[in-house]
Every structure is written in structure tokens, then in C-alpha cells.
Amino acid sequence: MQRASVNTDIEQYVIDKVKEIRTSKGISQAKLAHLIELSVGFIGNVENPKHIAKYNLNHLNRISKEPNVPFKDFFPECSL
């Protein structure tokens, strides 16, 4: 049986969080791609759970600056 997603739980959390923030601010995939200088296809691939594309820390850093979202908001809270 094939996994529904090729991403780990933390990778999927980050992807979902970026998408949630993006849509809540009314930012399309195309607009986000333009803001962070990536292709629209890349953003679509990242948001497709069956594709291996992922955001890296540099992407998240650029994303946090454009819609003005604290970098830490892309990650779940953890308790030590």
C-alpha cells in the first residue's frame, strides 16, 4: 500500500501552515511564487502531498518577510 504523502509529519505540518497562512492572507500560489522568486509550479508541487518538493529554511525565511509572519509560526510548538 502506498503512503498518501511522501512527506514526514513535520514537513507536512510546515507545508500545511504555509498554505493556511497564504490562503488566510488571500495570497495565490502565483503571488507567493512571485514574492519569493520561485516558480508557480514549485509552489503547486509543494502543496501536492504526493510530490517530493518541500520548502527549505531559506524559502521559509523569504516567506516570513513577505506576508510579515514570524518565522517561528511555521513550526509546531514543542515542549522540552
SEVEX-539089 format. One record per residue: residue number from 0; residue in three letters; chain; x, y, z of N, C-alpha, C, CB in turn. Coordinates in steps of 0.1 Angstrom, whole numbers. Glycine has a CB too. Example, Ala and Ser with C-alpha at 12.3 -4.5 7.8 and 13.67 -1.06 7.14 Angstrom:
<pts>
@num: 0 | residu: Ala | chaine: A | n_px: 132 | n_py: -57 | n_pz: 78 | ca_px: 123 | ca_py: -45 | ca_pz: 78 | c_px: 132 | c_py: -33 | c_pz: 78 | cb_px: 113 | cb_py: -45 | cb_pz: 90
@num: 1 | residu: Ser | chaine: A | n_px: 128 | n_py: -22 | n_pz: 71 | ca_px: 137 | ca_py: -11 | ca_pz: 71 | c_px: 129 | c_py: 0 | c_pz: 79 | cb_px: 141 | cb_py: -6 | cb_pz: 57
</pts>
This chain:
<pts>
@num: 0 | residu: Met | chaine: A | n_px: 8 | n_py: -12 | n_pz: 0 | ca_px: 0 | ca_py: 0 | ca_pz: 0 | c_px: 9 | c_py: 12 | c_pz: 0 | cb_px: -10 | cb_py: 0 | cb_pz: 12
@num: 1 | residu: Gln | chaine: A | n_px: 6 | n_py: 22 | n_pz: -9 | ca_px: 14 | ca_py: 34 | ca_pz: -10 | c_px: 9 | c_py: 45 | c_pz: 0 | cb_px: 13 | cb_py: 40 | cb_pz: -24
@num: 2 | residu: Arg | chaine: A | n_px: 19 | n_py: 52 | n_pz: 6 | ca_px: 15 | ca_py: 63 | ca_pz: 15 | c_px: 8 | c_py: 74 | c_pz: 8 | cb_px: 28 | cb_py: 68 | cb_pz: 22
@num: 3 | residu: Ala | chaine: A | n_px: -1 | n_py: 80 | n_pz: 14 | ca_px: -9 | ca_py: 91 | ca_pz: 8 | c_px: 1 | c_py: 103 | c_pz: 6 | cb_px: -21 | cb_py: 95 | cb_pz: 17
@num: 4 | residu: Ser | chaine: A | n_px: 11 | n_py: 105 | n_pz: 15 | ca_px: 20 | ca_py: 116 | ca_pz: 14 | c_px: 34 | c_py: 111 | c_pz: 14 | cb_px: 17 | cb_py: 126 | cb_pz: 26
@num: 5 | residu: Val | chaine: A | n_px: 43 | n_py: 117 | n_pz: 7 | ca_px: 57 | ca_py: 113 | ca_pz: 8 | c_px: 65 | c_py: 122 | c_pz: 18 | cb_px: 64 | cb_py: 115 | cb_pz: -6
@num: 6 | residu: Asn | chaine: A | n_px: 58 | n_py: 131 | n_pz: 25 | ca_px: 64 | ca_py: 139 | ca_pz: 35 | c_px: 63 | c_py: 134 | c_pz: 49 | cb_px: 57 | cb_py: 153 | cb_pz: 34
@num: 7 | residu: Thr | chaine: A | n_px: 73 | n_py: 137 | n_pz: 57 | ca_px: 72 | ca_py: 134 | ca_pz: 71 | c_px: 62 | c_py: 143 | c_pz: 78 | cb_px: 86 | cb_py: 136 | cb_pz: 78
@num: 8 | residu: Asp | chaine: A | n_px: 58 | n_py: 139 | n_pz: 90 | ca_px: 48 | ca_py: 147 | ca_pz: 97 | c_px: 52 | c_py: 162 | c_pz: 99 | cb_px: 45 | cb_py: 141 | cb_pz: 111
@num: 9 | residu: Ile | chaine: A | n_px: 64 | n_py: 164 | n_pz: 102 | ca_px: 69 | ca_py: 178 | ca_pz: 104 | c_px: 69 | c_py: 186 | c_pz: 90 | cb_px: 83 | cb_py: 179 | cb_pz: 110
@num: 10 | residu: Glu | chaine: A | n_px: 73 | n_py: 179 | n_pz: 80 | ca_px: 73 | ca_py: 185 | ca_pz: 66 | c_px: 59 | c_py: 189 | c_pz: 62 | cb_px: 80 | cb_py: 176 | cb_pz: 56
@num: 11 | residu: Gln | chaine: A | n_px: 50 | n_py: 180 | n_pz: 65 | ca_px: 36 | ca_py: 182 | ca_pz: 61 | c_px: 30 | c_py: 193 | c_pz: 69 | cb_px: 28 | cb_py: 170 | cb_pz: 62
@num: 12 | residu: Tyr | chaine: A | n_px: 34 | n_py: 194 | n_pz: 82 | ca_px: 29 | ca_py: 205 | ca_pz: 91 | c_px: 33 | c_py: 218 | c_pz: 85 | cb_px: 34 | cb_py: 203 | cb_pz: 105
@num: 13 | residu: Val | chaine: A | n_px: 46 | n_py: 219 | n_pz: 82 | ca_px: 51 | ca_py: 232 | ca_pz: 76 | c_px: 44 | c_py: 236 | c_pz: 63 | cb_px: 66 | cb_py: 231 | cb_pz: 74
@num: 14 | residu: Ile | chaine: A | n_px: 43 | n_py: 226 | n_pz: 54 | ca_px: 36 | ca_py: 228 | ca_pz: 42 | c_px: 21 | c_py: 233 | c_pz: 44 | cb_px: 36 | cb_py: 216 | cb_pz: 33
@num: 15 | residu: Asp | chaine: A | n_px: 14 | n_py: 226 | n_pz: 53 | ca_px: 1 | ca_py: 230 | ca_pz: 56 | c_px: 0 | c_py: 244 | c_pz: 62 | cb_px: -6 | cb_py: 220 | cb_pz: 65
@num: 16 | residu: Lys | chaine: A | n_px: 9 | n_py: 247 | n_pz: 71 | ca_px: 10 | ca_py: 260 | ca_pz: 78 | c_px: 12 | c_py: 271 | c_pz: 68 | cb_px: 20 | cb_py: 260 | cb_pz: 89
@num: 17 | residu: Val | chaine: A | n_px: 21 | n_py: 269 | n_pz: 58 | ca_px: 24 | ca_py: 279 | ca_pz: 48 | c_px: 11 | c_py: 281 | c_pz: 40 | cb_px: 36 | cb_py: 275 | cb_pz: 39
@num: 18 | residu: Lys | chaine: A | n_px: 5 | n_py: 270 | n_pz: 36 | ca_px: -7 | ca_py: 271 | ca_pz: 28 | c_px: -18 | c_py: 279 | c_pz: 36 | cb_px: -12 | cb_py: 257 | cb_pz: 24
@num: 19 | residu: Glu | chaine: A | n_px: -20 | n_py: 275 | n_pz: 48 | ca_px: -30 | ca_py: 282 | ca_pz: 57 | c_px: -28 | c_py: 297 | c_pz: 58 | cb_px: -30 | cb_py: 275 | cb_pz: 71
@num: 20 | residu: Ile | chaine: A | n_px: -16 | n_py: 301 | n_pz: 60 | ca_px: -12 | ca_py: 315 | ca_pz: 61 | c_px: -14 | c_py: 322 | c_pz: 48 | cb_px: 2 | cb_py: 317 | cb_pz: 66
@num: 21 | residu: Arg | chaine: A | n_px: -10 | n_py: 315 | n_pz: 37 | ca_px: -11 | ca_py: 320 | ca_pz: 24 | c_px: -26 | c_py: 323 | c_pz: 20 | cb_px: -5 | cb_py: 311 | cb_pz: 13
@num: 22 | residu: Thr | chaine: A | n_px: -34 | n_py: 313 | n_pz: 22 | ca_px: -48 | ca_py: 315 | ca_pz: 19 | c_px: -55 | c_py: 324 | c_pz: 28 | cb_px: -55 | cb_py: 301 | cb_pz: 19
@num: 23 | residu: Ser | chaine: A | n_px: -52 | n_py: 325 | n_pz: 41 | ca_px: -58 | ca_py: 334 | ca_pz: 50 | c_px: -55 | c_py: 349 | c_pz: 47 | cb_px: -54 | cb_py: 331 | cb_pz: 65
@num: 24 | residu: Lys | chaine: A | n_px: -44 | n_py: 351 | n_pz: 40 | ca_px: -40 | ca_py: 364 | ca_pz: 36 | c_px: -44 | c_py: 367 | c_pz: 22 | cb_px: -25 | cb_py: 366 | cb_pz: 38
@num: 25 | residu: Gly | chaine: A | n_px: -51 | n_py: 358 | n_pz: 16 | ca_px: -56 | ca_py: 360 | ca_pz: 2 | c_px: -45 | c_py: 360 | c_pz: -8 | cb_px: -63 | cb_py: 373 | cb_pz: 1
@num: 26 | residu: Ile | chaine: A | n_px: -34 | n_py: 352 | n_pz: -6 | ca_px: -23 | ca_py: 352 | ca_pz: -15 | c_px: -24 | c_py: 339 | c_pz: -23 | cb_px: -9 | cb_py: 352 | cb_pz: -7
@num: 27 | residu: Ser | chaine: A | n_px: -24 | n_py: 341 | n_pz: -36 | ca_px: -24 | ca_py: 329 | ca_pz: -45 | c_px: -11 | c_py: 322 | c_pz: -46 | cb_px: -29 | cb_py: 333 | cb_pz: -59
@num: 28 | residu: Gln | chaine: A | n_px: -11 | n_py: 310 | n_pz: -51 | ca_px: 2 | ca_py: 303 | ca_pz: -53 | c_px: 11 | c_py: 312 | c_pz: -62 | cb_px: 0 | cb_py: 289 | cb_pz: -60
@num: 29 | residu: Ala | chaine: A | n_px: 5 | n_py: 318 | n_pz: -73 | ca_px: 13 | ca_py: 326 | ca_pz: -82 | c_px: 19 | c_py: 338 | c_pz: -75 | cb_px: 4 | cb_py: 330 | cb_pz: -94
@num: 30 | residu: Lys | chaine: A | n_px: 11 | n_py: 344 | n_pz: -67 | ca_px: 16 | ca_py: 356 | ca_pz: -60 | c_px: 27 | c_py: 352 | c_pz: -50 | cb_px: 4 | cb_py: 363 | cb_pz: -52
@num: 31 | residu: Leu | chaine: A | n_px: 25 | n_py: 341 | n_pz: -43 | ca_px: 36 | ca_py: 337 | ca_pz: -34 | c_px: 49 | c_py: 334 | c_pz: -41 | cb_px: 31 | cb_py: 325 | cb_pz: -26
@num: 32 | residu: Ala | chaine: A | n_px: 47 | n_py: 327 | n_pz: -52 | ca_px: 59 | ca_py: 323 | ca_pz: -61 | c_px: 66 | c_py: 336 | c_pz: -65 | cb_px: 54 | cb_py: 315 | cb_pz: -73
@num: 33 | residu: His | chaine: A | n_px: 59 | n_py: 346 | n_pz: -69 | ca_px: 65 | ca_py: 359 | ca_pz: -74 | c_px: 72 | c_py: 365 | c_pz: -62 | cb_px: 54 | cb_py: 368 | cb_pz: -80
@num: 34 | residu: Leu | chaine: A | n_px: 65 | n_py: 366 | n_pz: -50 | ca_px: 71 | ca_py: 373 | ca_pz: -39 | c_px: 84 | c_py: 366 | c_pz: -34 | cb_px: 61 | cb_py: 372 | cb_pz: -27
@num: 35 | residu: Ile | chaine: A | n_px: 85 | n_py: 353 | n_pz: -35 | ca_px: 98 | ca_py: 347 | ca_pz: -30 | c_px: 106 | c_py: 342 | c_pz: -41 | cb_px: 94 | cb_py: 335 | cb_pz: -21
@num: 36 | residu: Glu | chaine: A | n_px: 103 | n_py: 346 | n_pz: -54 | ca_px: 112 | ca_py: 343 | ca_pz: -65 | c_px: 114 | c_py: 328 | c_pz: -68 | cb_px: 125 | cb_py: 349 | cb_pz: -63
@num: 37 | residu: Leu | chaine: A | n_px: 102 | n_py: 321 | n_pz: -68 | ca_px: 102 | ca_py: 307 | ca_pz: -71 | c_px: 91 | c_py: 305 | c_pz: -82 | cb_px: 98 | cb_py: 298 | cb_pz: -59
@num: 38 | residu: Ser | chaine: A | n_px: 91 | n_py: 294 | n_pz: -89 | ca_px: 81 | ca_py: 291 | ca_pz: -99 | c_px: 67 | c_py: 288 | c_pz: -93 | cb_px: 86 | cb_py: 281 | cb_pz: -109
@num: 39 | residu: Val | chaine: A | n_px: 57 | n_py: 291 | n_pz: -100 | ca_px: 43 | ca_py: 287 | ca_pz: -96 | c_px: 43 | c_py: 272 | c_pz: -95 | cb_px: 33 | cb_py: 293 | cb_pz: -105
@num: 40 | residu: Gly | chaine: A | n_px: 49 | n_py: 265 | n_pz: -104 | ca_px: 49 | ca_py: 250 | ca_pz: -104 | c_px: 55 | c_py: 245 | c_pz: -92 | cb_px: 56 | cb_py: 245 | cb_pz: -116
@num: 41 | residu: Phe | chaine: A | n_px: 65 | n_py: 251 | n_pz: -86 | ca_px: 72 | ca_py: 247 | ca_pz: -74 | c_px: 62 | c_py: 247 | c_pz: -62 | cb_px: 84 | cb_py: 255 | cb_pz: -71
@num: 42 | residu: Ile | chaine: A | n_px: 55 | n_py: 259 | n_pz: -61 | ca_px: 45 | ca_py: 260 | ca_pz: -50 | c_px: 35 | c_py: 250 | c_pz: -51 | cb_px: 39 | cb_py: 275 | cb_pz: -50
@num: 43 | residu: Gly | chaine: A | n_px: 30 | n_py: 247 | n_pz: -63 | ca_px: 19 | ca_py: 237 | ca_pz: -66 | c_px: 25 | c_py: 223 | c_pz: -62 | cb_px: 15 | cb_py: 237 | cb_pz: -80
@num: 44 | residu: Asn | chaine: A | n_px: 37 | n_py: 221 | n_pz: -66 | ca_px: 43 | ca_py: 208 | ca_pz: -62 | c_px: 44 | c_py: 206 | c_pz: -47 | cb_px: 57 | cb_py: 206 | cb_pz: -69
@num: 45 | residu: Val | chaine: A | n_px: 49 | n_py: 216 | n_pz: -40 | ca_px: 50 | ca_py: 216 | ca_pz: -26 | c_px: 37 | c_py: 213 | c_pz: -19 | cb_px: 56 | cb_py: 229 | cb_pz: -20
@num: 46 | residu: Glu | chaine: A | n_px: 26 | n_py: 219 | n_pz: -24 | ca_px: 13 | ca_py: 217 | ca_pz: -18 | c_px: 6 | c_py: 204 | c_pz: -22 | cb_px: 4 | cb_py: 228 | cb_pz: -22
@num: 47 | residu: Asn | chaine: A | n_px: 12 | n_py: 197 | n_pz: -32 | ca_px: 7 | ca_py: 184 | ca_pz: -36 | c_px: 13 | c_py: 173 | c_pz: -27 | cb_px: 10 | cb_py: 181 | cb_pz: -51
@num: 48 | residu: Pro | chaine: A | n_px: 5 | n_py: 166 | n_pz: -19 | ca_px: 11 | ca_py: 157 | ca_pz: -9 | c_px: 18 | c_py: 144 | c_pz: -15 | cb_px: 0 | cb_py: 152 | cb_pz: 0
@num: 49 | residu: Lys | chaine: A | n_px: 16 | n_py: 142 | n_pz: -28 | ca_px: 22 | ca_py: 131 | ca_pz: -35 | c_px: 35 | c_py: 135 | c_pz: -42 | cb_px: 13 | cb_py: 125 | cb_pz: -45
@num: 50 | residu: His | chaine: A | n_px: 39 | n_py: 148 | n_pz: -41 | ca_px: 51 | ca_py: 152 | ca_pz: -47 | c_px: 62 | c_py: 154 | c_pz: -37 | cb_px: 49 | cb_py: 166 | cb_pz: -55
@num: 51 | residu: Ile | chaine: A | n_px: 75 | n_py: 153 | n_pz: -41 | ca_px: 86 | ca_py: 153 | ca_pz: -31 | c_px: 91 | c_py: 167 | c_pz: -28 | cb_px: 97 | cb_py: 145 | cb_pz: -36
@num: 52 | residu: Ala | chaine: A | n_px: 86 | n_py: 177 | n_pz: -36 | ca_px: 91 | ca_py: 191 | ca_pz: -33 | c_px: 87 | c_py: 196 | c_pz: -19 | cb_px: 84 | cb_py: 201 | cb_pz: -44
@num: 53 | residu: Lys | chaine: A | n_px: 96 | n_py: 203 | n_pz: -13 | ca_px: 94 | ca_py: 208 | ca_pz: 0 | c_px: 100 | c_py: 222 | c_pz: 1 | cb_px: 101 | cb_py: 199 | cb_pz: 11
@num: 54 | residu: Tyr | chaine: A | n_px: 96 | n_py: 230 | n_pz: 11 | ca_px: 102 | ca_py: 243 | ca_pz: 14 | c_px: 114 | c_py: 240 | c_pz: 22 | cb_px: 92 | cb_py: 252 | cb_pz: 22
@num: 55 | residu: Asn | chaine: A | n_px: 125 | n_py: 248 | n_pz: 20 | ca_px: 136 | ca_py: 247 | ca_pz: 29 | c_px: 137 | c_py: 259 | c_pz: 38 | cb_px: 150 | cb_py: 246 | cb_pz: 20
@num: 56 | residu: Leu | chaine: A | n_px: 146 | n_py: 260 | n_pz: 46 | ca_px: 147 | ca_py: 271 | ca_pz: 56 | c_px: 148 | c_py: 285 | c_pz: 49 | cb_px: 158 | cb_py: 270 | cb_pz: 66
@num: 57 | residu: Asn | chaine: A | n_px: 155 | n_py: 285 | n_pz: 38 | ca_px: 157 | ca_py: 298 | ca_pz: 31 | c_px: 143 | c_py: 302 | c_pz: 25 | cb_px: 167 | cb_py: 297 | cb_pz: 19
@num: 58 | residu: His | chaine: A | n_px: 136 | n_py: 293 | n_pz: 20 | ca_px: 122 | ca_py: 296 | ca_pz: 14 | c_px: 113 | c_py: 301 | c_pz: 26 | cb_px: 115 | cb_py: 283 | cb_pz: 8
@num: 59 | residu: Leu | chaine: A | n_px: 114 | n_py: 295 | n_pz: 37 | ca_px: 105 | ca_py: 299 | ca_pz: 48 | c_px: 109 | c_py: 313 | c_pz: 53 | cb_px: 106 | cb_py: 289 | cb_pz: 60
@num: 60 | residu: Asn | chaine: A | n_px: 122 | n_py: 316 | n_pz: 53 | ca_px: 127 | ca_py: 329 | ca_pz: 57 | c_px: 122 | c_py: 339 | c_pz: 48 | cb_px: 142 | cb_py: 329 | cb_pz: 58
@num: 61 | residu: Arg | chaine: A | n_px: 122 | n_py: 337 | n_pz: 35 | ca_px: 117 | ca_py: 347 | ca_pz: 25 | c_px: 102 | c_py: 348 | c_pz: 26 | cb_px: 120 | cb_py: 342 | cb_pz: 11
@num: 62 | residu: Ile | chaine: A | n_px: 95 | n_py: 337 | n_pz: 28 | ca_px: 80 | ca_py: 337 | ca_pz: 30 | c_px: 76 | c_py: 345 | c_pz: 42 | cb_px: 74 | cb_py: 323 | cb_pz: 31
@num: 63 | residu: Ser | chaine: A | n_px: 84 | n_py: 344 | n_pz: 53 | ca_px: 81 | ca_py: 351 | ca_pz: 65 | c_px: 82 | c_py: 366 | c_pz: 64 | cb_px: 90 | cb_py: 346 | cb_pz: 77
@num: 64 | residu: Lys | chaine: A | n_px: 90 | n_py: 371 | n_pz: 55 | ca_px: 92 | ca_py: 385 | ca_pz: 53 | c_px: 81 | c_py: 391 | c_pz: 44 | cb_px: 106 | cb_py: 388 | cb_pz: 47
@num: 65 | residu: Glu | chaine: A | n_px: 76 | n_py: 384 | n_pz: 35 | ca_px: 66 | ca_py: 390 | ca_pz: 25 | c_px: 53 | c_py: 392 | c_pz: 32 | cb_px: 65 | cb_py: 381 | cb_pz: 13
@num: 66 | residu: Pro | chaine: A | n_px: 46 | n_py: 382 | n_pz: 37 | ca_px: 33 | ca_py: 385 | ca_pz: 43 | c_px: 35 | c_py: 389 | c_pz: 58 | cb_px: 24 | cb_py: 372 | cb_pz: 42
@num: 67 | residu: Asn | chaine: A | n_px: 48 | n_py: 391 | n_pz: 62 | ca_px: 51 | ca_py: 396 | ca_pz: 76 | c_px: 45 | c_py: 386 | c_pz: 86 | cb_px: 45 | cb_py: 409 | cb_pz: 78
@num: 68 | residu: Val | chaine: A | n_px: 50 | n_py: 374 | n_pz: 86 | ca_px: 47 | ca_py: 363 | ca_pz: 95 | c_px: 59 | c_py: 359 | c_pz: 103 | cb_px: 40 | cb_py: 351 | cb_pz: 88
@num: 69 | residu: Pro | chaine: A | n_px: 59 | n_py: 359 | n_pz: 116 | ca_px: 71 | ca_py: 354 | ca_pz: 123 | c_px: 75 | c_py: 340 | c_pz: 119 | cb_px: 68 | cb_py: 354 | cb_pz: 138
@num: 70 | residu: Phe | chaine: A | n_px: 88 | n_py: 339 | n_pz: 117 | ca_px: 94 | ca_py: 326 | ca_pz: 112 | c_px: 89 | c_py: 314 | c_pz: 120 | cb_px: 109 | cb_py: 327 | cb_pz: 112
@num: 71 | residu: Lys | chaine: A | n_px: 89 | n_py: 316 | n_pz: 134 | ca_px: 85 | ca_py: 305 | ca_pz: 143 | c_px: 71 | c_py: 300 | c_pz: 140 | cb_px: 86 | cb_py: 310 | cb_pz: 157
@num: 72 | residu: Asp | chaine: A | n_px: 62 | n_py: 308 | n_pz: 134 | ca_px: 48 | ca_py: 304 | ca_pz: 132 | c_px: 47 | c_py: 293 | c_pz: 122 | cb_px: 41 | cb_py: 316 | cb_pz: 127
@num: 73 | residu: Phe | chaine: A | n_px: 57 | n_py: 290 | n_pz: 115 | ca_px: 57 | ca_py: 279 | ca_pz: 105 | c_px: 59 | c_py: 265 | c_pz: 112 | cb_px: 67 | cb_py: 281 | cb_pz: 94
@num: 74 | residu: Phe | chaine: A | n_px: 62 | n_py: 265 | n_pz: 125 | ca_px: 66 | ca_py: 253 | ca_pz: 132 | c_px: 57 | c_py: 250 | c_pz: 144 | cb_px: 80 | cb_py: 253 | cb_pz: 136
@num: 75 | residu: Pro | chaine: A | n_px: 54 | n_py: 238 | n_pz: 147 | ca_px: 46 | ca_py: 235 | ca_pz: 159 | c_px: 53 | c_py: 238 | c_pz: 171 | cb_px: 42 | cb_py: 220 | cb_pz: 159
@num: 76 | residu: Glu | chaine: A | n_px: 46 | n_py: 242 | n_pz: 182 | ca_px: 52 | ca_py: 244 | ca_pz: 195 | c_px: 57 | c_py: 231 | c_pz: 200 | cb_px: 42 | cb_py: 251 | cb_pz: 205
@num: 77 | residu: Cys | chaine: A | n_px: 68 | n_py: 231 | n_pz: 207 | ca_px: 73 | ca_py: 219 | ca_pz: 213 | c_px: 76 | c_py: 221 | c_pz: 227 | cb_px: 86 | cb_py: 213 | cb_pz: 205
@num: 78 | residu: Ser | chaine: A | n_px: 75 | n_py: 211 | n_pz: 235 | ca_px: 78 | ca_py: 212 | ca_pz: 249 | c_px: 90 | c_py: 203 | c_pz: 252 | cb_px: 66 | cb_py: 208 | cb_pz: 258
@num: 79 | residu: Leu | chaine: A | n_px: 99 | n_py: 209 | n_pz: 259 | ca_px: 111 | ca_py: 201 | ca_pz: 263 | c_px: 110 | c_py: 193 | c_pz: 275 | cb_px: 123 | cb_py: 210 | cb_pz: 264
</pts>
